[in-house]
Amino acid sequence: MFQELESLAALKHGKEVEKLGHEYRDKLSSTIANYASRGLANSGPMVKAKLDLKLELIEHNFKSLVDIWAGLIINRDSRLSREAIQFILEKIENASLNAKKQVKKYLL
């Protein structure tokens, strides 16, 4: 039903992921430098701050997926049908499974 939009959505999402990745790396570098300058490198608060940044990145990624897919579908169909909403939810569910693995790996 939405296969013809896959390549355009992947391109848009790829650009957004690249942008989010740059922002994340900048924030992470700043956070690490901040904690290290206070003698708190690898401390519990620093690990928490890094995890918070990772979770923020994941949240922005989910939001971008919704925005991209909703925009493409509305542009094509002029509305979001129940099927379209279900499709977008499945995209988020798949992304959440990947995010769960990322967070788990990050914590171990």
N, C-alpha and C positions, 0 to 999 in steps of 0.2 A: 504494500500500500504506500509506503514512504521510501522505497528503495531508490527512487530517482533523486532523492534529496540527500542520500548518504554521503556522496562524495563532496558535495558543497558543505554539508554539516561538518564533515571531517576536516576540511580545509579551514573553515572558520574556527572550529574548536582547536585545531592545531596552533593557529595564530594566538588564540586566547591562552592556551596552555604555555606557549612560549613567553608571552607577556607576564603571566602569573608566576612563571618560574624565575624570571628576572627579578620581579618584585620580592619574591620569597627569598632568593639568594641575598639580595641587598639587605632585607630585614634581618635575616639570619646572621649575616656578617656583623651587622651593627649590634645585634643582641649578644653575640659571642664576645665581641670587643668590649661591650659595656660590662658584662659579668666578669670577664677576665681582668679588666682594669680595676675592679673592686676586690680582686682576689677570690672570686667565686667560680672560677673555671671548673666545669664538670660537677658543680654543686647541684643539689636537688632543685633549688629555684631556677637554675639555668636549664636543667633538663625539662622542667615544667614549661618554661618560656619557649623553648625550642618545640616542644610538643604542641603548645598553643598555636605557634606559627604554622606548624604542619596541619593542624586541624582547620585553621583559617584558610589555608591554601585549598584544602579539600572542599570546604564549604563554598568557596568562590568557584571552584571547578564545577560543582553540582549546579550552582546558579547559572553559570555560563552555558552548561548543557541545556538547561530548561529554556533559557532565553534564546539560544540559537535555534533549537528545534521548534519552539513555539513560534518564533518569528518566521521561520521558513514555511511552516505549515499554514500559518495565518496568511502569509503572503500568497501562498498557492490556493488555499481553499476559502479564504476570507473568514474563517472561524476555526475553533478547536472542537472537534467532535469527541465523543466518548472514546472512540478508537484511537484518536490522536493523543488524548490525555493518557490512555493506557500505554501507548507506545512510548511516550516520554517517560512515564514512570518506570517502564522496563529498562530504558536507557540509564536512568538514575540508579536503579537497583543493580545493574551490572557494574556501574561505576563505583557503587558503594562496596561491592564485594572486592574490587580491586583496592579501594581505599583501606578497607579492613586489613588486607594483606600488607599494605604499605605501613600502616601504623603498627601492626604486630611486629614487622621486621625492624621498624624504627626503635621499638621498645626493647627488643632482644639484643 
